[in-house]
C-alpha cells in the first residue's frame, strides 16, 4: 500500500487497466470535496492519493493523465458517483469506464443486492469491512483503519470484473453492459450541468 499527497509520483505506474475508487466528505458531488483516490493494479499493487484541501490546480497532473488515458481501462464500483466526483474535482473527463455495479444489476437479476461487500462475498468468497465508510475522510492524517478500508474497496475489482464479464457473456448481455458503461460519461456531464437525466425521458 502506497500513500501519496495530491498526486502520483508518475503517470506510468499502471498498464492496461486500473481499479479506481474515491472517498469524499459526503455524497453531494458539488458540495462535498474529494479527499482520497484509491488505485489498484491487476496484480494487487495499491496506490492512494490523498487530496488536500489546499491542493493547487497543477498538483495532480500525473493522476489526471492516468484517469484520462484512453488506453487504460478504469474499473469502478458505482462509476456514476466516482466519475462525477473526479470530473468535478479535477476538471477532467474520466474514460474509458467499466462498472461492476452496473454489470451486477444487468446479470445478477436474481438479487436486488448489488453492493461491493455482497459481490465480494458471493462471487469471490471474500469478506470486506465497510466499518470506516462514513468516517472523516477530510482529516489531515488518515488512520491506518481508514487506509486499510480504502484499499479494500479497490483490491478486488479486477477479479470481480473478470467474473461478472463471464456472466455477462454467458447471458448475452455484454454488449448492453458496454453501452451502459459509455453512458456513465453522459450521465456525469448532465449531473455536473445540473440536469436531471430522468427528466429528459419524461413525456
Biotite code that builds the C-alpha atoms (Angstrom):
import biotite.structure as struc

atoms = struc.array([
    struc.Atom([0.000, 0.000, 0.000], chain_id="A", res_id=1, res_name="UNK", atom_name="CA", element="C"),
    struc.Atom([1.439, 3.363, -1.081], chain_id="A", res_id=2, res_name="UNK", atom_name="CA", element="C"),
    struc.Atom([0.083, 6.731, 0.083], chain_id="A", res_id=3, res_name="UNK", atom_name="CA", element="C"),
    struc.Atom([0.861, 9.895, -1.870], chain_id="A", res_id=4, res_name="UNK", atom_name="CA", element="C"),
    struc.Atom([-0.125, 13.506, -1.285], chain_id="A", res_id=5, res_name="UNK", atom_name="CA", element="C"),
    struc.Atom([-2.069, 15.281, -4.078], chain_id="A", res_id=6, res_name="UNK", atom_name="CA", element="C"),
    struc.Atom([-0.556, 13.276, -6.941], chain_id="A", res_id=7, res_name="UNK", atom_name="CA", element="C"),
    struc.Atom([1.004, 10.020, -8.076], chain_id="A", res_id=8, res_name="UNK", atom_name="CA", element="C"),
    struc.Atom([4.814, 10.018, -8.353], chain_id="A", res_id=9, res_name="UNK", atom_name="CA", element="C"),
    struc.Atom([4.484, 9.044, -12.025], chain_id="A", res_id=10, res_name="UNK", atom_name="CA", element="C"),
    struc.Atom([1.753, 8.522, -14.620], chain_id="A", res_id=11, res_name="UNK", atom_name="CA", element="C"),
    struc.Atom([3.215, 5.235, -15.868], chain_id="A", res_id=12, res_name="UNK", atom_name="CA", element="C"),
    struc.Atom([2.565, 3.098, -12.761], chain_id="A", res_id=13, res_name="UNK", atom_name="CA", element="C"),
    struc.Atom([-0.435, 1.336, -14.286], chain_id="A", res_id=14, res_name="UNK", atom_name="CA", element="C"),
    struc.Atom([-0.808, -0.534, -17.572], chain_id="A", res_id=15, res_name="UNK", atom_name="CA", element="C"),
    struc.Atom([-3.946, -1.597, -19.481], chain_id="A", res_id=16, res_name="UNK", atom_name="CA", element="C"),
    struc.Atom([-6.361, -1.288, -16.531], chain_id="A", res_id=17, res_name="UNK", atom_name="CA", element="C"),
    struc.Atom([-6.678, 0.211, -13.059], chain_id="A", res_id=18, res_name="UNK", atom_name="CA", element="C"),
    struc.Atom([-9.308, -0.216, -10.351], chain_id="A", res_id=19, res_name="UNK", atom_name="CA", element="C"),
    struc.Atom([-10.454, 3.159, -9.008], chain_id="A", res_id=20, res_name="UNK", atom_name="CA", element="C"),
    struc.Atom([-12.477, 4.387, -6.040], chain_id="A", res_id=21, res_name="UNK", atom_name="CA", element="C"),
    struc.Atom([-12.900, 7.675, -4.203], chain_id="A", res_id=22, res_name="UNK", atom_name="CA", element="C"),
    struc.Atom([-13.592, 8.868, -0.678], chain_id="A", res_id=23, res_name="UNK", atom_name="CA", element="C"),
    struc.Atom([-15.354, 12.195, -0.164], chain_id="A", res_id=24, res_name="UNK", atom_name="CA", element="C"),
    struc.Atom([-16.799, 14.301, 2.635], chain_id="A", res_id=25, res_name="UNK", atom_name="CA", element="C"),
    struc.Atom([-20.314, 13.276, 1.589], chain_id="A", res_id=26, res_name="UNK", atom_name="CA", element="C"),
    struc.Atom([-22.459, 12.203, -1.331], chain_id="A", res_id=27, res_name="UNK", atom_name="CA", element="C"),
    struc.Atom([-23.294, 15.567, -2.923], chain_id="A", res_id=28, res_name="UNK", atom_name="CA", element="C"),
    struc.Atom([-20.864, 15.989, -5.803], chain_id="A", res_id=29, res_name="UNK", atom_name="CA", element="C"),
    struc.Atom([-20.632, 19.776, -5.911], chain_id="A", res_id=30, res_name="UNK", atom_name="CA", element="C"),
    struc.Atom([-20.782, 20.283, -2.150], chain_id="A", res_id=31, res_name="UNK", atom_name="CA", element="C"),
    struc.Atom([-18.596, 17.529, -0.716], chain_id="A", res_id=32, res_name="UNK", atom_name="CA", element="C"),
    struc.Atom([-14.934, 17.639, -1.609], chain_id="A", res_id=33, res_name="UNK", atom_name="CA", element="C"),
    struc.Atom([-12.814, 14.785, -2.897], chain_id="A", res_id=34, res_name="UNK", atom_name="CA", element="C"),
    struc.Atom([-10.443, 13.545, -0.174], chain_id="A", res_id=35, res_name="UNK", atom_name="CA", element="C"),
    struc.Atom([-8.855, 10.320, -1.433], chain_id="A", res_id=36, res_name="UNK", atom_name="CA", element="C"),
    struc.Atom([-8.418, 8.448, -4.722], chain_id="A", res_id=37, res_name="UNK", atom_name="CA", element="C"),
    struc.Atom([-7.590, 4.734, -4.470], chain_id="A", res_id=38, res_name="UNK", atom_name="CA", element="C"),
    struc.Atom([-5.960, 2.917, -7.395], chain_id="A", res_id=39, res_name="UNK", atom_name="CA", element="C"),
    struc.Atom([-5.112, -0.762, -7.763], chain_id="A", res_id=40, res_name="UNK", atom_name="CA", element="C"),
    struc.Atom([-3.296, -2.662, -10.499], chain_id="A", res_id=41, res_name="UNK", atom_name="CA", element="C"),
    struc.Atom([-4.296, -6.098, -11.781], chain_id="A", res_id=42, res_name="UNK", atom_name="CA", element="C"),
    struc.Atom([-1.623, -7.696, -9.552], chain_id="A", res_id=43, res_name="UNK", atom_name="CA", element="C"),
    struc.Atom([-2.893, -6.003, -6.373], chain_id="A", res_id=44, res_name="UNK", atom_name="CA", element="C"),
    struc.Atom([-0.467, -3.071, -6.091], chain_id="A", res_id=45, res_name="UNK", atom_name="CA", element="C"),
    struc.Atom([-2.447, -0.297, -4.343], chain_id="A", res_id=46, res_name="UNK", atom_name="CA", element="C"),
    struc.Atom([-1.636, 3.411, -4.571], chain_id="A", res_id=47, res_name="UNK", atom_name="CA", element="C"),
    struc.Atom([-3.710, 6.052, -2.792], chain_id="A", res_id=48, res_name="UNK", atom_name="CA", element="C"),
    struc.Atom([-3.646, 9.785, -3.425], chain_id="A", res_id=49, res_name="UNK", atom_name="CA", element="C"),
    struc.Atom([-4.795, 11.979, -0.546], chain_id="A", res_id=50, res_name="UNK", atom_name="CA", element="C"),
    struc.Atom([-6.234, 15.199, -1.971], chain_id="A", res_id=51, res_name="UNK", atom_name="CA", element="C"),
    struc.Atom([-5.551, 18.043, 0.413], chain_id="A", res_id=52, res_name="UNK", atom_name="CA", element="C"),
    struc.Atom([-7.984, 20.927, 0.748], chain_id="A", res_id=53, res_name="UNK", atom_name="CA", element="C"),
    struc.Atom([-5.302, 23.450, -0.282], chain_id="A", res_id=54, res_name="UNK", atom_name="CA", element="C"),
    struc.Atom([-4.232, 21.458, -3.377], chain_id="A", res_id=55, res_name="UNK", atom_name="CA", element="C"),
    struc.Atom([-3.234, 23.676, -6.288], chain_id="A", res_id=56, res_name="UNK", atom_name="CA", element="C"),
    struc.Atom([-4.681, 23.223, -9.794], chain_id="A", res_id=57, res_name="UNK", atom_name="CA", element="C"),
    struc.Atom([-1.369, 21.845, -11.072], chain_id="A", res_id=58, res_name="UNK", atom_name="CA", element="C"),
    struc.Atom([-0.775, 19.427, -8.199], chain_id="A", res_id=59, res_name="UNK", atom_name="CA", element="C"),
    struc.Atom([-2.398, 16.294, -9.648], chain_id="A", res_id=60, res_name="UNK", atom_name="CA", element="C"),
    struc.Atom([-1.118, 16.165, -13.226], chain_id="A", res_id=61, res_name="UNK", atom_name="CA", element="C"),
    struc.Atom([0.033, 12.525, -13.137], chain_id="A", res_id=62, res_name="UNK", atom_name="CA", element="C"),
    struc.Atom([-3.279, 11.414, -11.636], chain_id="A", res_id=63, res_name="UNK", atom_name="CA", element="C"),
    struc.Atom([-5.249, 13.380, -14.216], chain_id="A", res_id=64, res_name="UNK", atom_name="CA", element="C"),
    struc.Atom([-3.245, 11.944, -17.095], chain_id="A", res_id=65, res_name="UNK", atom_name="CA", element="C"),
    struc.Atom([-3.886, 8.420, -15.823], chain_id="A", res_id=66, res_name="UNK", atom_name="CA", element="C"),
    struc.Atom([-7.627, 8.967, -15.456], chain_id="A", res_id=67, res_name="UNK", atom_name="CA", element="C"),
    struc.Atom([-7.953, 10.441, -18.953], chain_id="A", res_id=68, res_name="UNK", atom_name="CA", element="C"),
    struc.Atom([-5.648, 7.957, -20.705], chain_id="A", res_id=69, res_name="UNK", atom_name="CA", element="C"),
    struc.Atom([-7.843, 6.222, -23.314], chain_id="A", res_id=70, res_name="UNK", atom_name="CA", element="C"),
    struc.Atom([-5.542, 3.172, -23.378], chain_id="A", res_id=71, res_name="UNK", atom_name="CA", element="C"),
    struc.Atom([-6.130, 2.351, -19.689], chain_id="A", res_id=72, res_name="UNK", atom_name="CA", element="C"),
    struc.Atom([-9.488, 0.935, -18.582], chain_id="A", res_id=73, res_name="UNK", atom_name="CA", element="C"),
    struc.Atom([-10.809, 2.328, -15.291], chain_id="A", res_id=74, res_name="UNK", atom_name="CA", element="C"),
    struc.Atom([-12.763, -0.219, -13.245], chain_id="A", res_id=75, res_name="UNK", atom_name="CA", element="C"),
    struc.Atom([-15.222, 1.220, -10.704], chain_id="A", res_id=76, res_name="UNK", atom_name="CA", element="C"),
    struc.Atom([-17.982, 0.041, -8.424], chain_id="A", res_id=77, res_name="UNK", atom_name="CA", element="C"),
    struc.Atom([-20.816, 2.591, -8.841], chain_id="A", res_id=78, res_name="UNK", atom_name="CA", element="C"),
    struc.Atom([-18.967, 4.531, -11.521], chain_id="A", res_id=79, res_name="UNK", atom_name="CA", element="C"),
    struc.Atom([-21.678, 7.168, -11.825], chain_id="A", res_id=80, res_name="UNK", atom_name="CA", element="C"),
    struc.Atom([-20.736, 8.728, -8.472], chain_id="A", res_id=81, res_name="UNK", atom_name="CA", element="C"),
    struc.Atom([-16.951, 8.341, -8.671], chain_id="A", res_id=82, res_name="UNK", atom_name="CA", element="C"),
    struc.Atom([-16.695, 9.626, -12.243], chain_id="A", res_id=83, res_name="UNK", atom_name="CA", element="C"),
    struc.Atom([-18.754, 12.723, -11.409], chain_id="A", res_id=84, res_name="UNK", atom_name="CA", element="C"),
    struc.Atom([-16.629, 13.413, -8.330], chain_id="A", res_id=85, res_name="UNK", atom_name="CA", element="C"),
    struc.Atom([-13.356, 13.023, -10.239], chain_id="A", res_id=86, res_name="UNK", atom_name="CA", element="C"),
    struc.Atom([-14.556, 15.101, -13.157], chain_id="A", res_id=87, res_name="UNK", atom_name="CA", element="C"),
    struc.Atom([-15.794, 17.896, -10.882], chain_id="A", res_id=88, res_name="UNK", atom_name="CA", element="C"),
    struc.Atom([-12.798, 17.939, -8.528], chain_id="A", res_id=89, res_name="UNK", atom_name="CA", element="C"),
    struc.Atom([-10.055, 17.538, -11.126], chain_id="A", res_id=90, res_name="UNK", atom_name="CA", element="C"),
    struc.Atom([-11.666, 19.184, -14.154], chain_id="A", res_id=91, res_name="UNK", atom_name="CA", element="C"),
    struc.Atom([-11.290, 16.109, -16.363], chain_id="A", res_id=92, res_name="UNK", atom_name="CA", element="C"),
    struc.Atom([-13.363, 13.539, -18.282], chain_id="A", res_id=93, res_name="UNK", atom_name="CA", element="C"),
    struc.Atom([-12.569, 10.087, -16.943], chain_id="A", res_id=94, res_name="UNK", atom_name="CA", element="C"),
    struc.Atom([-12.657, 7.289, -19.517], chain_id="A", res_id=95, res_name="UNK", atom_name="CA", element="C"),
    struc.Atom([-12.903, 4.503, -20.561], chain_id="A", res_id=96, res_name="UNK", atom_name="CA", element="C"),
    struc.Atom([-15.069, 3.022, -17.808], chain_id="A", res_id=97, res_name="UNK", atom_name="CA", element="C"),
    struc.Atom([-16.151, -0.432, -16.552], chain_id="A", res_id=98, res_name="UNK", atom_name="CA", element="C"),
    struc.Atom([-18.594, -0.582, -13.643], chain_id="A", res_id=99, res_name="UNK", atom_name="CA", element="C"),
    struc.Atom([-19.073, -3.706, -11.504], chain_id="A", res_id=100, res_name="UNK", atom_name="CA", element="C"),
    struc.Atom([-22.342, -2.370, -10.051], chain_id="A", res_id=101, res_name="UNK", atom_name="CA", element="C"),
    struc.Atom([-23.906, -1.858, -13.485], chain_id="A", res_id=102, res_name="UNK", atom_name="CA", element="C"),
    struc.Atom([-22.665, -5.286, -14.546], chain_id="A", res_id=103, res_name="UNK", atom_name="CA", element="C"),
    struc.Atom([-24.145, -6.860, -11.417], chain_id="A", res_id=104, res_name="UNK", atom_name="CA", element="C"),
    struc.Atom([-27.547, -5.244, -11.958], chain_id="A", res_id=105, res_name="UNK", atom_name="CA", element="C"),
    struc.Atom([-27.620, -6.437, -15.558], chain_id="A", res_id=106, res_name="UNK", atom_name="CA", element="C"),
    struc.Atom([-26.659, -10.048, -14.873], chain_id="A", res_id=107, res_name="UNK", atom_name="CA", element="C"),
    struc.Atom([-27.490, -10.810, -11.224], chain_id="A", res_id=108, res_name="UNK", atom_name="CA", element="C"),
    struc.Atom([-31.208, -10.271, -11.816], chain_id="A", res_id=109, res_name="UNK", atom_name="CA", element="C"),
    struc.Atom([-31.964, -12.893, -9.169], chain_id="A", res_id=110, res_name="UNK", atom_name="CA", element="C"),
    struc.Atom([-30.933, -10.375, -6.479], chain_id="A", res_id=111, res_name="UNK", atom_name="CA", element="C"),
    struc.Atom([-31.623, -6.767, -5.529], chain_id="A", res_id=112, res_name="UNK", atom_name="CA", element="C"),
    struc.Atom([-28.370, -6.536, -3.552], chain_id="A", res_id=113, res_name="UNK", atom_name="CA", element="C"),
    struc.Atom([-25.504, -5.131, -5.592], chain_id="A", res_id=114, res_name="UNK", atom_name="CA", element="C"),
    struc.Atom([-23.195, -3.554, -3.009], chain_id="A", res_id=115, res_name="UNK", atom_name="CA", element="C"),
    struc.Atom([-19.472, -4.241, -3.137], chain_id="A", res_id=116, res_name="UNK", atom_name="CA", element="C"),
    struc.Atom([-19.488, -6.201, 0.133], chain_id="A", res_id=117, res_name="UNK", atom_name="CA", element="C"),
    struc.Atom([-22.237, -8.506, -1.179], chain_id="A", res_id=118, res_name="UNK", atom_name="CA", element="C"),
    struc.Atom([-20.489, -9.068, -4.507], chain_id="A", res_id=119, res_name="UNK", atom_name="CA", element="C"),
    struc.Atom([-17.138, -9.843, -2.911], chain_id="A", res_id=120, res_name="UNK", atom_name="CA", element="C"),
    struc.Atom([-18.744, -12.367, -0.563], chain_id="A", res_id=121, res_name="UNK", atom_name="CA", element="C"),
    struc.Atom([-20.930, -14.101, -3.159], chain_id="A", res_id=122, res_name="UNK", atom_name="CA", element="C"),
    struc.Atom([-18.640, -14.094, -6.184], chain_id="A", res_id=123, res_name="UNK", atom_name="CA", element="C"),
    struc.Atom([-15.162, -14.193, -4.625], chain_id="A", res_id=124, res_name="UNK", atom_name="CA", element="C"),
    struc.Atom([-15.818, -15.643, -1.169], chain_id="A", res_id=125, res_name="UNK", atom_name="CA", element="C"),
    struc.Atom([-14.107, -12.617, 0.407], chain_id="A", res_id=126, res_name="UNK", atom_name="CA", element="C"),
    struc.Atom([-15.392, -10.635, 3.399], chain_id="A", res_id=127, res_name="UNK", atom_name="CA", element="C"),
    struc.Atom([-14.595, -6.934, 3.289], chain_id="A", res_id=128, res_name="UNK", atom_name="CA", element="C"),
    struc.Atom([-15.264, -4.462, 6.084], chain_id="A", res_id=129, res_name="UNK", atom_name="CA", element="C"),
    struc.Atom([-17.321, -1.305, 5.471], chain_id="A", res_id=130, res_name="UNK", atom_name="CA", element="C"),
    struc.Atom([-16.813, -0.011, 9.034], chain_id="A", res_id=131, res_name="UNK", atom_name="CA", element="C"),
    struc.Atom([-14.838, 3.113, 8.057], chain_id="A", res_id=132, res_name="UNK", atom_name="CA", element="C"),
    struc.Atom([-17.104, 4.049, 5.140], chain_id="A", res_id=133, res_name="UNK", atom_name="CA", element="C"),
    struc.Atom([-18.686, 7.012, 6.933], chain_id="A", res_id=134, res_name="UNK", atom_name="CA", element="C"),
    struc.Atom([-15.602, 8.263, 8.768], chain_id="A", res_id=135, res_name="UNK", atom_name="CA", element="C"),
    struc.Atom([-13.997, 11.720, 8.406], chain_id="A", res_id=136, res_name="UNK", atom_name="CA", element="C"),
    struc.Atom([-12.032, 11.475, 5.146], chain_id="A", res_id=137, res_name="UNK", atom_name="CA", element="C"),
    struc.Atom([-11.120, 15.168, 5.277], chain_id="A", res_id=138, res_name="UNK", atom_name="CA", element="C"),
    struc.Atom([-8.858, 14.828, 8.296], chain_id="A", res_id=139, res_name="UNK", atom_name="CA", element="C"),
    struc.Atom([-5.219, 15.835, 7.774], chain_id="A", res_id=140, res_name="UNK", atom_name="CA", element="C"),
    struc.Atom([-3.778, 12.434, 8.720], chain_id="A", res_id=141, res_name="UNK", atom_name="CA", element="C"),
    struc.Atom([-5.817, 9.367, 7.796], chain_id="A", res_id=142, res_name="UNK", atom_name="CA", element="C"),
    struc.Atom([-5.821, 6.454, 10.236], chain_id="A", res_id=143, res_name="UNK", atom_name="CA", element="C"),
    struc.Atom([-4.447, 3.001, 9.446], chain_id="A", res_id=144, res_name="UNK", atom_name="CA", element="C"),
    struc.Atom([-8.011, 1.671, 9.679], chain_id="A", res_id=145, res_name="UNK", atom_name="CA", element="C"),
    struc.Atom([-9.207, 4.191, 7.076], chain_id="A", res_id=146, res_name="UNK", atom_name="CA", element="C"),
    struc.Atom([-6.375, 3.327, 4.696], chain_id="A", res_id=147, res_name="UNK", atom_name="CA", element="C"),
    struc.Atom([-6.971, -0.421, 5.057], chain_id="A", res_id=148, res_name="UNK", atom_name="CA", element="C"),
    struc.Atom([-10.670, 0.082, 4.352], chain_id="A", res_id=149, res_name="UNK", atom_name="CA", element="C"),
    struc.Atom([-9.934, 2.306, 1.343], chain_id="A", res_id=150, res_name="UNK", atom_name="CA", element="C"),
    struc.Atom([-7.505, -0.227, -0.108], chain_id="A", res_id=151, res_name="UNK", atom_name="CA", element="C"),
    struc.Atom([-10.110, -2.961, 0.271], chain_id="A", res_id=152, res_name="UNK", atom_name="CA", element="C"),
    struc.Atom([-12.526, -1.048, -1.939], chain_id="A", res_id=153, res_name="UNK", atom_name="CA", element="C"),
    struc.Atom([-10.240, -1.428, -4.977], chain_id="A", res_id=154, res_name="UNK", atom_name="CA", element="C"),
    struc.Atom([-8.292, -4.589, -4.188], chain_id="A", res_id=155, res_name="UNK", atom_name="CA", element="C"),
    struc.Atom([-10.918, -6.993, -5.570], chain_id="A", res_id=156, res_name="UNK", atom_name="CA", element="C"),
    struc.Atom([-12.367, -5.032, -8.509], chain_id="A", res_id=157, res_name="UNK", atom_name="CA", element="C"),
    struc.Atom([-10.228, -6.682, -11.205], chain_id="A", res_id=158, res_name="UNK", atom_name="CA", element="C"),
    struc.Atom([-11.330, -10.155, -10.088], chain_id="A", res_id=159, res_name="UNK", atom_name="CA", element="C"),
    struc.Atom([-14.950, -9.054, -9.794], chain_id="A", res_id=160, res_name="UNK", atom_name="CA", element="C"),
    struc.Atom([-14.822, -7.644, -13.319], chain_id="A", res_id=161, res_name="UNK", atom_name="CA", element="C"),
    struc.Atom([-13.487, -10.938, -14.674], chain_id="A", res_id=162, res_name="UNK", atom_name="CA", element="C"),
    struc.Atom([-16.241, -12.990, -13.000], chain_id="A", res_id=163, res_name="UNK", atom_name="CA", element="C"),
    struc.Atom([-19.035, -10.587, -13.949], chain_id="A", res_id=164, res_name="UNK", atom_name="CA", element="C"),
    struc.Atom([-17.745, -10.438, -17.513], chain_id="A", res_id=165, res_name="UNK", atom_name="CA", element="C"),
    struc.Atom([-18.052, -14.234, -17.721], chain_id="A", res_id=166, res_name="UNK", atom_name="CA", element="C"),
    struc.Atom([-21.647, -13.984, -16.530], chain_id="A", res_id=167, res_name="UNK", atom_name="CA", element="C"),
    struc.Atom([-22.497, -11.169, -18.960], chain_id="A", res_id=168, res_name="UNK", atom_name="CA", element="C"),
    struc.Atom([-21.088, -13.136, -21.870], chain_id="A", res_id=169, res_name="UNK", atom_name="CA", element="C"),
    struc.Atom([-22.948, -16.272, -20.761], chain_id="A", res_id=170, res_name="UNK", atom_name="CA", element="C"),
    struc.Atom([-26.255, -14.391, -20.621], chain_id="A", res_id=171, res_name="UNK", atom_name="CA", element="C"),
    struc.Atom([-25.660, -12.441, -23.850], chain_id="A", res_id=172, res_name="UNK", atom_name="CA", element="C"),
    struc.Atom([-25.612, -9.028, -22.149], chain_id="A", res_id=173, res_name="UNK", atom_name="CA", element="C"),
    struc.Atom([-22.015, -7.925, -22.658], chain_id="A", res_id=174, res_name="UNK", atom_name="CA", element="C"),
    struc.Atom([-22.830, -5.527, -25.488], chain_id="A", res_id=175, res_name="UNK", atom_name="CA", element="C"),
    struc.Atom([-25.624, -3.956, -23.447], chain_id="A", res_id=176, res_name="UNK", atom_name="CA", element="C"),
    struc.Atom([-23.281, -3.542, -20.478], chain_id="A", res_id=177, res_name="UNK", atom_name="CA", element="C"),
    struc.Atom([-20.682, -1.801, -22.644], chain_id="A", res_id=178, res_name="UNK", atom_name="CA", element="C"),
    struc.Atom([-23.310, 0.660, -23.862], chain_id="A", res_id=179, res_name="UNK", atom_name="CA", element="C"),
    struc.Atom([-24.242, 1.381, -20.257], chain_id="A", res_id=180, res_name="UNK", atom_name="CA", element="C"),
    struc.Atom([-20.600, 1.977, -19.340], chain_id="A", res_id=181, res_name="UNK", atom_name="CA", element="C"),
    struc.Atom([-20.311, 4.528, -22.154], chain_id="A", res_id=182, res_name="UNK", atom_name="CA", element="C"),
    struc.Atom([-23.486, 6.225, -20.900], chain_id="A", res_id=183, res_name="UNK", atom_name="CA", element="C"),
    struc.Atom([-21.897, 6.905, -17.497], chain_id="A", res_id=184, res_name="UNK", atom_name="CA", element="C"),
    struc.Atom([-19.838, 9.705, -19.053], chain_id="A", res_id=185, res_name="UNK", atom_name="CA", element="C"),
    struc.Atom([-23.022, 11.326, -20.373], chain_id="A", res_id=186, res_name="UNK", atom_name="CA", element="C"),
    struc.Atom([-24.850, 10.966, -17.039], chain_id="A", res_id=187, res_name="UNK", atom_name="CA", element="C"),
    struc.Atom([-21.864, 12.559, -15.297], chain_id="A", res_id=188, res_name="UNK", atom_name="CA", element="C"),
    struc.Atom([-21.851, 15.508, -17.675], chain_id="A", res_id=189, res_name="UNK", atom_name="CA", element="C"),
    struc.Atom([-25.607, 16.006, -17.198], chain_id="A", res_id=190, res_name="UNK", atom_name="CA", element="C"),
    struc.Atom([-25.274, 15.899, -13.418], chain_id="A", res_id=191, res_name="UNK", atom_name="CA", element="C"),
    struc.Atom([-22.477, 18.464, -13.429], chain_id="A", res_id=192, res_name="UNK", atom_name="CA", element="C"),
    struc.Atom([-24.636, 20.676, -15.664], chain_id="A", res_id=193, res_name="UNK", atom_name="CA", element="C"),
    struc.Atom([-27.450, 20.400, -13.069], chain_id="A", res_id=194, res_name="UNK", atom_name="CA", element="C"),
    struc.Atom([-29.678, 18.490, -15.480], chain_id="A", res_id=195, res_name="UNK", atom_name="CA", element="C"),
    struc.Atom([-31.701, 15.559, -14.120], chain_id="A", res_id=196, res_name="UNK", atom_name="CA", element="C"),
    struc.Atom([-31.213, 12.722, -16.651], chain_id="A", res_id=197, res_name="UNK", atom_name="CA", element="C"),
    struc.Atom([-34.559, 11.154, -15.685], chain_id="A", res_id=198, res_name="UNK", atom_name="CA", element="C"),
    struc.Atom([-36.442, 14.304, -16.711], chain_id="A", res_id=199, res_name="UNK", atom_name="CA", element="C"),
    struc.Atom([-35.071, 14.118, -20.256], chain_id="A", res_id=200, res_name="UNK", atom_name="CA", element="C"),
    struc.Atom([-37.035, 10.934, -20.904], chain_id="A", res_id=201, res_name="UNK", atom_name="CA", element="C"),
    struc.Atom([-40.356, 12.004, -19.381], chain_id="A", res_id=202, res_name="UNK", atom_name="CA", element="C"),
    struc.Atom([-43.313, 12.711, -21.642], chain_id="A", res_id=203, res_name="UNK", atom_name="CA", element="C"),
])
